[in-house]
Amino acid sequence: MDDNSQFLDMFFEETDEHLLKLNELVLEFEKDASDTQILNDIFRSAHTLKGMAGTMGFEKMTEITHKLENVFTILKEGKIIANQEVISIVFNSLDALAEIVEHIRQGTEDTADYSEITNVCDRIVARANETNAVASVQDADVSE
């Protein structure tokens, strides 16, 4: 067994664990979106997944986990609440990541277009930042 296949085996094992853990954590978070510990655990697991994908050079996986991490960041910052749109895109992202990993595992080309997922993540983050910018300006107006 060469080093590369050892790294891949380790990558698959750890990725499978993180994807399973993320699915379970998001289900818990969906029930109690006020639990910051669950959110911190989700963020850490997504961050680890992104790092592993990046290290292995899996660009699609890295991009999706990065966009997902951005959504988790604004959730952690309290800029948005976990509504159905947010929970749906998280689950769609996790499904896409599992699909990508399966293509890597099978050695098949992944021709799927994940731009809808990344675009929705971007829109959620942009809306949250716009809303908070407006709120900051309104707060400043009130204090003047």
C-alpha positions in Angstrom: 0.0 0.0 0.0 1.5 3.3 -1.0 1.4 6.6 1.0 -1.3 8.1 -1.3 -3.8 5.3 -0.8 -3.1 5.4 3.0 -3.9 9.1 2.9 -7.0 8.5 0.9 -8.2 5.7 3.2 -7.6 8.0 6.2 -9.4 10.8 4.4 -12.5 8.6 3.6 -12.6 7.3 7.2 -12.4 10.8 8.8 -14.7 12.4 6.2 -17.4 9.7 6.7 -17.2 10.3 10.5 -17.5 14.1 10.1 -20.4 13.9 7.6 -22.3 11.5 9.9 -21.5 13.7 12.9 -22.6 16.8 11.0 -25.9 15.3 10.0 -26.6 14.3 13.6 -25.6 17.6 15.0 -27.7 19.6 12.5 -30.7 17.4 13.4 -30.1 18.3 17.0 -29.6 22.0 16.1 -32.8 22.0 14.2 -34.6 21.0 17.4 -32.8 23.6 19.5 -31.3 26.4 17.5 -30.4 28.3 20.7 -27.8 25.7 21.7 -24.5 27.4 21.0 -22.5 24.3 22.0 -24.1 22.3 19.2 -23.4 25.2 16.8 -19.8 25.3 17.9 -19.5 21.5 17.4 -21.0 21.9 13.9 -18.6 24.7 13.0 -15.6 22.7 14.2 -16.5 19.6 12.3 -17.2 21.6 9.1 -13.9 23.4 9.5 -12.0 20.1 9.9 -13.8 18.8 6.8 -12.8 21.9 4.8 -9.2 21.5 5.9 -9.0 17.9 5.0 -10.6 18.5 1.6 -8.2 21.4 1.0 -5.2 19.3 2.0 -6.2 16.6 -0.4 -6.9 19.1 -3.2 -10.6 18.4 -3.6 -11.7 21.8 -4.7 -15.5 21.3 -5.0 -15.6 19.9 -1.5 -13.4 22.7 -0.2 -15.6 25.3 -1.8 -18.9 23.9 -0.5 -17.5 23.4 3.1 -16.1 27.0 3.0 -19.5 28.4 2.0 -21.2 26.3 4.6 -18.7 27.5 7.2 -19.6 31.1 6.3 -23.3 30.3 7.0 -22.3 28.8 10.4 -20.2 31.9 11.2 -23.2 34.2 10.8 -25.3 31.8 12.8 -22.7 31.9 15.6 -22.5 35.7 15.4 -26.3 35.8 15.9 -26.8 37.7 12.6 -29.4 35.2 11.5 -31.5 32.5 13.1 -31.7 29.0 11.8 -34.9 29.1 9.8 -36.1 26.4 7.3 -34.1 28.0 4.4 -30.8 27.8 6.4 -31.5 24.2 7.7 -32.4 23.1 4.1 -29.2 24.5 2.6 -27.1 22.9 5.3 -28.7 19.5 4.6 -28.4 20.0 0.8 -24.7 20.9 1.3 -24.1 17.8 3.4 -25.8 15.6 0.7 -23.6 17.3 -1.9 -20.5 16.6 0.1 -21.4 13.0 0.6 -22.0 12.7 -3.2 -18.6 14.3 -3.9 -16.8 11.9 -1.5 -18.5 9.0 -3.2 -17.2 10.1 -6.6 -13.7 10.4 -5.1 -14.1 7.0 -3.5 -15.2 5.4 -6.8 -12.6 7.3 -8.8 -15.4 8.7 -11.1 -15.6 12.2 -12.4 -18.1 14.4 -10.5 -19.8 16.5 -13.2 -22.5 17.8 -10.9 -23.1 21.5 -10.7 -23.1 22.7 -7.1 -23.5 26.4 -7.9 -27.0 26.5 -6.6 -25.9 25.4 -3.2 -22.9 27.8 -3.1 -25.1 30.7 -4.4 -27.8 30.1 -1.7 -25.1 30.1 1.0 -23.7 33.3 -0.5 -27.2 34.9 -0.6 -27.9 33.9 3.1 -24.6 35.5 4.2 -25.0 38.6 2.1 -28.6 39.2 3.4 -27.4 38.7 7.0 -24.6 41.2 6.5 -26.9 43.7 4.7 -29.5 43.4 7.4 -26.9 43.9 10.1 -25.4 46.9 8.3 -28.8 48.5 8.1 -29.4 47.8 11.8 -26.0 49.3 12.7 -26.9 52.5 10.7 -30.3 52.7 12.3 -28.7 52.3 15.7 -26.3 55.1 14.9 -29.1 57.3 13.7 -31.0 56.8 17.0 -28.0 57.6 19.1 -27.2 60.9 17.3 
